[in-house]
Amino acid sequence: MDNKINMSQLMSMLSKMDKKDLENGLNQVSQILKSKDANTIIDEIKKEKM
């Protein structure tokens, strides 16, 4: 599966999500960003792409 997605596809997916699911997902992202420093997050993203 290709990880690339354009903005219209992303917006379409978001518009179909339930508001509660979307809020929960954004809260999880927020917690991850608060709990780790930027370099740690970047390193994890790079590992996933390999």
LUMZAKOL-463273 format. One record per atom (N, C-alpha, C, O): residue number from 1; residue in three letters; atom name; x, y, z. Coordinates in steps of 0.02 Angstrom, whole numbers. Each point is the difference from the previous one (the first is absolute). Layout:
N
<pt logu="NUM" kedren="ALA" dofi="CA" x="X" y="Y" z="Z"/>
...
This chain:
50
<pt logu="1" kedren="MET" dofi="N" x="42" y="-59" z="0"/>
<pt logu="1" kedren="MET" dofi="CA" x="-42" y="59" z="0"/>
<pt logu="1" kedren="MET" dofi="C" x="44" y="62" z="0"/>
<pt logu="1" kedren="MET" dofi="O" x="50" y="4" z="36"/>
<pt logu="2" kedren="ASP" dofi="N" x="-68" y="44" z="-76"/>
<pt logu="2" kedren="ASP" dofi="CA" x="38" y="62" z="-5"/>
<pt logu="2" kedren="ASP" dofi="C" x="-20" y="47" z="56"/>
<pt logu="2" kedren="ASP" dofi="O" x="-59" y="11" z="13"/>
<pt logu="3" kedren="ASN" dofi="N" x="108" y="17" z="22"/>
<pt logu="3" kedren="ASN" dofi="CA" x="-13" y="44" z="56"/>
<pt logu="3" kedren="ASN" dofi="C" x="-17" y="71" z="-22"/>
<pt logu="3" kedren="ASN" dofi="O" x="-21" y="41" z="41"/>
<pt logu="4" kedren="LYS" dofi="N" x="31" y="-25" z="-105"/>
<pt logu="4" kedren="LYS" dofi="CA" x="-14" y="67" z="-23"/>
<pt logu="4" kedren="LYS" dofi="C" x="-75" y="10" z="-8"/>
<pt logu="4" kedren="LYS" dofi="O" x="-36" y="-44" z="-23"/>
<pt logu="5" kedren="ILE" dofi="N" x="12" y="102" z="44"/>
<pt logu="5" kedren="ILE" dofi="CA" x="-71" y="15" z="-4"/>
<pt logu="5" kedren="ILE" dofi="C" x="-6" y="75" z="-14"/>
<pt logu="5" kedren="ILE" dofi="O" x="36" y="40" z="29"/>
<pt logu="6" kedren="ASN" dofi="N" x="-80" y="-22" z="-74"/>
<pt logu="6" kedren="ASN" dofi="CA" x="-7" y="72" z="-13"/>
<pt logu="6" kedren="ASN" dofi="C" x="-50" y="31" z="48"/>
<pt logu="6" kedren="ASN" dofi="O" x="-38" y="-35" z="34"/>
<pt logu="7" kedren="MET" dofi="N" x="38" y="101" z="-32"/>
<pt logu="7" kedren="MET" dofi="CA" x="-41" y="35" z="49"/>
<pt logu="7" kedren="MET" dofi="C" x="-75" y="-12" z="-11"/>
<pt logu="7" kedren="MET" dofi="O" x="-38" y="-4" z="48"/>
<pt logu="8" kedren="SER" dofi="N" x="16" y="-1" z="-111"/>
<pt logu="8" kedren="SER" dofi="CA" x="-71" y="-12" z="-11"/>
<pt logu="8" kedren="SER" dofi="C" x="-21" y="-68" z="26"/>
<pt logu="8" kedren="SER" dofi="O" x="-56" y="-8" z="26"/>
<pt logu="9" kedren="GLN" dofi="N" x="99" y="-42" z="-33"/>
<pt logu="9" kedren="GLN" dofi="CA" x="-15" y="-67" z="27"/>
<pt logu="9" kedren="GLN" dofi="C" x="-3" y="3" z="76"/>
<pt logu="9" kedren="GLN" dofi="O" x="-45" y="-29" z="31"/>
<pt logu="10" kedren="LEU" dofi="N" x="92" y="65" z="-1"/>
<pt logu="10" kedren="LEU" dofi="CA" x="2" y="6" z="72"/>
<pt logu="10" kedren="LEU" dofi="C" x="-63" y="36" z="26"/>
<pt logu="10" kedren="LEU" dofi="O" x="-30" y="-23" z="49"/>
<pt logu="11" kedren="MET" dofi="N" x="12" y="78" z="-81"/>
<pt logu="11" kedren="MET" dofi="CA" x="-59" y="37" z="22"/>
<pt logu="11" kedren="MET" dofi="C" x="-64" y="-42" z="-8"/>
<pt logu="11" kedren="MET" dofi="O" x="-45" y="3" z="41"/>
<pt logu="12" kedren="SER" dofi="N" x="43" y="-42" z="-95"/>
<pt logu="12" kedren="SER" dofi="CA" x="-57" y="-44" z="-11"/>
<pt logu="12" kedren="SER" dofi="C" x="-6" y="-52" z="55"/>
<pt logu="12" kedren="SER" dofi="O" x="-55" y="-12" z="26"/>
<pt logu="13" kedren="MET" dofi="N" x="111" y="-17" z="-7"/>
<pt logu="13" kedren="MET" dofi="CA" x="0" y="-50" z="54"/>
<pt logu="13" kedren="MET" dofi="C" x="-21" y="32" z="65"/>
<pt logu="13" kedren="MET" dofi="O" x="-40" y="-29" z="37"/>
<pt logu="14" kedren="LEU" dofi="N" x="66" y="88" z="-22"/>
<pt logu="14" kedren="LEU" dofi="CA" x="-16" y="34" z="63"/>
<pt logu="14" kedren="LEU" dofi="C" x="-74" y="18" z="3"/>
<pt logu="14" kedren="LEU" dofi="O" x="-31" y="-4" z="53"/>
<pt logu="15" kedren="SER" dofi="N" x="3" y="24" z="-109"/>
<pt logu="15" kedren="SER" dofi="CA" x="-70" y="20" z="-1"/>
<pt logu="15" kedren="SER" dofi="C" x="-47" y="-59" z="12"/>
<pt logu="15" kedren="SER" dofi="O" x="-57" y="9" z="23"/>
<pt logu="16" kedren="LYS" dofi="N" x="80" y="-69" z="-37"/>
<pt logu="16" kedren="LYS" dofi="CA" x="-41" y="-60" z="10"/>
<pt logu="16" kedren="LYS" dofi="C" x="6" y="-28" z="71"/>
<pt logu="16" kedren="LYS" dofi="O" x="-40" y="-42" z="20"/>
<pt logu="17" kedren="MET" dofi="N" x="90" y="66" z="18"/>
<pt logu="17" kedren="MET" dofi="CA" x="10" y="-26" z="67"/>
<pt logu="17" kedren="MET" dofi="C" x="-51" y="28" z="48"/>
<pt logu="17" kedren="MET" dofi="O" x="-23" y="56" z="-7"/>
<pt logu="18" kedren="ASP" dofi="N" x="6" y="-96" z="56"/>
<pt logu="18" kedren="ASP" dofi="CA" x="-43" y="23" z="54"/>
<pt logu="18" kedren="ASP" dofi="C" x="37" y="53" z="41"/>
<pt logu="18" kedren="ASP" dofi="O" x="61" y="-6" z="10"/>
<pt logu="19" kedren="LYS" dofi="N" x="-96" y="56" z="13"/>
<pt logu="19" kedren="LYS" dofi="CA" x="32" y="55" z="36"/>
<pt logu="19" kedren="LYS" dofi="C" x="37" y="-25" z="62"/>
<pt logu="19" kedren="LYS" dofi="O" x="55" y="23" z="14"/>
<pt logu="20" kedren="LYS" dofi="N" x="-84" y="-70" z="22"/>
<pt logu="20" kedren="LYS" dofi="CA" x="32" y="-27" z="61"/>
<pt logu="20" kedren="LYS" dofi="C" x="65" y="-36" z="-19"/>
<pt logu="20" kedren="LYS" dofi="O" x="51" y="8" z="33"/>
<pt logu="21" kedren="ASP" dofi="N" x="-53" y="-49" z="-87"/>
<pt logu="21" kedren="ASP" dofi="CA" x="60" y="-36" z="-22"/>
<pt logu="21" kedren="ASP" dofi="C" x="55" y="50" z="-19"/>
<pt logu="21" kedren="ASP" dofi="O" x="59" y="-10" z="17"/>
<pt logu="22" kedren="LEU" dofi="N" x="-78" y="62" z="-52"/>
<pt logu="22" kedren="LEU" dofi="CA" x="47" y="51" z="-21"/>
<pt logu="22" kedren="LEU" dofi="C" x="31" y="35" z="61"/>
<pt logu="22" kedren="LEU" dofi="O" x="61" y="10" z="3"/>
<pt logu="23" kedren="GLU" dofi="N" x="-102" y="8" z="45"/>
<pt logu="23" kedren="GLU" dofi="CA" x="25" y="32" z="60"/>
<pt logu="23" kedren="GLU" dofi="C" x="47" y="-46" z="39"/>
<pt logu="23" kedren="GLU" dofi="O" x="52" y="22" z="24"/>
<pt logu="24" kedren="ASN" dofi="N" x="-70" y="-85" z="-19"/>
<pt logu="24" kedren="ASN" dofi="CA" x="43" y="-48" z="35"/>
<pt logu="24" kedren="ASN" dofi="C" x="67" y="-7" z="-35"/>
<pt logu="24" kedren="ASN" dofi="O" x="52" y="-2" z="33"/>
<pt logu="25" kedren="GLY" dofi="N" x="-53" y="-2" z="-99"/>
<pt logu="25" kedren="GLY" dofi="CA" x="62" y="-6" z="-39"/>
<pt logu="25" kedren="GLY" dofi="C" x="44" y="61" z="10"/>
<pt logu="25" kedren="GLY" dofi="O" x="61" y="-6" z="9"/>
<pt logu="26" kedren="LEU" dofi="N" x="-91" y="65" z="-11"/>
<pt logu="26" kedren="LEU" dofi="CA" x="39" y="61" z="9"/>
<pt logu="26" kedren="LEU" dofi="C" x="28" y="5" z="71"/>
<pt logu="26" kedren="LEU" dofi="O" x="55" y="25" z="10"/>
<pt logu="27" kedren="ASN" dofi="N" x="-93" y="-48" z="39"/>
<pt logu="27" kedren="ASN" dofi="CA" x="25" y="-1" z="69"/>
<pt logu="27" kedren="ASN" dofi="C" x="60" y="-47" z="7"/>
<pt logu="27" kedren="ASN" dofi="O" x="48" y="16" z="35"/>
<pt logu="28" kedren="GLN" dofi="N" x="-51" y="-73" z="-69"/>
<pt logu="28" kedren="GLN" dofi="CA" x="56" y="-47" z="2"/>
<pt logu="28" kedren="GLN" dofi="C" x="62" y="31" z="-31"/>
<pt logu="28" kedren="GLN" dofi="O" x="55" y="-6" z="27"/>
<pt logu="29" kedren="VAL" dofi="N" x="-64" y="39" z="-85"/>
<pt logu="29" kedren="VAL" dofi="CA" x="56" y="33" z="-33"/>
<pt logu="29" kedren="VAL" dofi="C" x="30" y="53" z="46"/>
<pt logu="29" kedren="VAL" dofi="O" x="61" y="6" z="6"/>
<pt logu="30" kedren="SER" dofi="N" x="-105" y="33" z="26"/>
<pt logu="30" kedren="SER" dofi="CA" x="23" y="52" z="45"/>
<pt logu="30" kedren="SER" dofi="C" x="41" y="-28" z="58"/>
<pt logu="30" kedren="SER" dofi="O" x="52" y="27" z="18"/>
<pt logu="31" kedren="GLN" dofi="N" x="-76" y="-82" z="10"/>
<pt logu="31" kedren="GLN" dofi="CA" x="37" y="-32" z="56"/>
<pt logu="31" kedren="GLN" dofi="C" x="68" y="-25" z="-22"/>
<pt logu="31" kedren="GLN" dofi="O" x="49" y="7" z="36"/>
<pt logu="32" kedren="ILE" dofi="N" x="-46" y="-36" z="-96"/>
<pt logu="32" kedren="ILE" dofi="CA" x="64" y="-25" z="-26"/>
<pt logu="32" kedren="ILE" dofi="C" x="49" y="58" z="-9"/>
<pt logu="32" kedren="ILE" dofi="O" x="58" y="-4" z="19"/>
<pt logu="33" kedren="LEU" dofi="N" x="-83" y="58" z="-48"/>
<pt logu="33" kedren="LEU" dofi="CA" x="43" y="58" z="-12"/>
<pt logu="33" kedren="LEU" dofi="C" x="24" y="33" z="65"/>
<pt logu="33" kedren="LEU" dofi="O" x="56" y="25" z="3"/>
<pt logu="34" kedren="LYS" dofi="N" x="-98" y="-27" z="48"/>
<pt logu="34" kedren="LYS" dofi="CA" x="20" y="29" z="65"/>
<pt logu="34" kedren="LYS" dofi="C" x="49" y="-44" z="37"/>
<pt logu="34" kedren="LYS" dofi="O" x="42" y="24" z="38"/>
<pt logu="35" kedren="SER" dofi="N" x="-47" y="-90" z="-49"/>
<pt logu="35" kedren="SER" dofi="CA" x="40" y="-46" z="41"/>
<pt logu="35" kedren="SER" dofi="C" x="69" y="-13" z="-28"/>
<pt logu="35" kedren="SER" dofi="O" x="42" y="-28" z="35"/>
<pt logu="36" kedren="LYS" dofi="N" x="-29" y="47" z="-97"/>
<pt logu="36" kedren="LYS" dofi="CA" x="66" y="-14" z="-30"/>
<pt logu="36" kedren="LYS" dofi="C" x="28" y="63" z="-31"/>
<pt logu="36" kedren="LYS" dofi="O" x="-36" y="46" z="-18"/>
<pt logu="37" kedren="ASP" dofi="N" x="103" y="-46" z="13"/>
<pt logu="37" kedren="ASP" dofi="CA" x="31" y="57" z="-33"/>
<pt logu="37" kedren="ASP" dofi="C" x="-1" y="-11" z="-76"/>
<pt logu="37" kedren="ASP" dofi="O" x="-10" y="-56" z="-23"/>
<pt logu="38" kedren="ALA" dofi="N" x="20" y="109" z="-14"/>
<pt logu="38" kedren="ALA" dofi="CA" x="-7" y="-2" z="-73"/>
<pt logu="38" kedren="ALA" dofi="C" x="46" y="-52" z="-32"/>
<pt logu="38" kedren="ALA" dofi="O" x="-21" y="-35" z="-46"/>
<pt logu="39" kedren="ASN" dofi="N" x="83" y="31" z="69"/>
<pt logu="39" kedren="ASN" dofi="CA" x="47" y="-48" z="-31"/>
<pt logu="39" kedren="ASN" dofi="C" x="-22" y="-72" z="9"/>
<pt logu="39" kedren="ASN" dofi="O" x="9" y="-40" z="-45"/>
<pt logu="40" kedren="THR" dofi="N" x="-38" y="24" z="102"/>
<pt logu="40" kedren="THR" dofi="CA" x="-24" y="-68" z="12"/>
<pt logu="40" kedren="THR" dofi="C" x="-57" y="-16" z="-48"/>
<pt logu="40" kedren="THR" dofi="O" x="-1" y="-54" z="-29"/>
<pt logu="41" kedren="ILE" dofi="N" x="-46" y="100" z="20"/>
<pt logu="41" kedren="ILE" dofi="CA" x="-56" y="-10" z="-45"/>
<pt logu="41" kedren="ILE" dofi="C" x="25" y="-9" z="-72"/>
<pt logu="41" kedren="ILE" dofi="O" x="-22" y="-45" z="-35"/>
<pt logu="42" kedren="ILE" dofi="N" x="69" y="88" z="14"/>
<pt logu="42" kedren="ILE" dofi="CA" x="27" y="-4" z="-68"/>
<pt logu="42" kedren="ILE" dofi="C" x="35" y="-67" z="-11"/>
<pt logu="42" kedren="ILE" dofi="O" x="-9" y="-31" z="-52"/>
<pt logu="43" kedren="ASP" dofi="N" x="49" y="9" z="101"/>
<pt logu="43" kedren="ASP" dofi="CA" x="34" y="-65" z="-5"/>
<pt logu="43" kedren="ASP" dofi="C" x="-49" y="-57" z="-7"/>
<pt logu="43" kedren="ASP" dofi="O" x="11" y="-46" z="-39"/>
<pt logu="44" kedren="GLU" dofi="N" x="-66" y="47" z="77"/>
<pt logu="44" kedren="GLU" dofi="CA" x="-51" y="-53" z="-4"/>
<pt logu="44" kedren="GLU" dofi="C" x="-33" y="0" z="-68"/>
<pt logu="44" kedren="GLU" dofi="O" x="-13" y="-54" z="-27"/>
<pt logu="45" kedren="ILE" dofi="N" x="-1" y="112" z="0"/>
<pt logu="45" kedren="ILE" dofi="CA" x="-31" y="4" z="-67"/>
<pt logu="45" kedren="ILE" dofi="C" x="47" y="-28" z="-53"/>
<pt logu="45" kedren="ILE" dofi="O" x="-22" y="-36" z="-44"/>
<pt logu="46" kedren="LYS" dofi="N" x="86" y="53" z="50"/>
<pt logu="46" kedren="LYS" dofi="CA" x="49" y="-24" z="-49"/>
<pt logu="46" kedren="LYS" dofi="C" x="5" y="-76" z="4"/>
<pt logu="46" kedren="LYS" dofi="O" x="6" y="-33" z="-52"/>
<pt logu="47" kedren="LYS" dofi="N" x="-7" y="4" z="112"/>
<pt logu="47" kedren="LYS" dofi="CA" x="4" y="-73" z="7"/>
<pt logu="47" kedren="LYS" dofi="C" x="-60" y="-34" z="-32"/>
<pt logu="47" kedren="LYS" dofi="O" x="8" y="-52" z="-31"/>
<pt logu="48" kedren="GLU" dofi="N" x="-67" y="81" z="38"/>
<pt logu="48" kedren="GLU" dofi="CA" x="-61" y="-29" z="-28"/>
<pt logu="48" kedren="GLU" dofi="C" x="1" y="-1" z="-76"/>
<pt logu="48" kedren="GLU" dofi="O" x="-28" y="-45" z="-31"/>
<pt logu="49" kedren="LYS" dofi="N" x="61" y="94" z="1"/>
<pt logu="49" kedren="LYS" dofi="CA" x="2" y="5" z="-73"/>
<pt logu="49" kedren="LYS" dofi="C" x="49" y="-49" z="-31"/>
<pt logu="49" kedren="LYS" dofi="O" x="-4" y="-14" z="-59"/>
<pt logu="50" kedren="MET" dofi="N" x="50" y="-12" z="99"/>
<pt logu="50" kedren="MET" dofi="CA" x="50" y="-47" z="-27"/>
<pt logu="50" kedren="MET" dofi="C" x="-26" y="-70" z="-5"/>
<pt logu="50" kedren="MET" dofi="O" x="37" y="-44" z="-22"/>
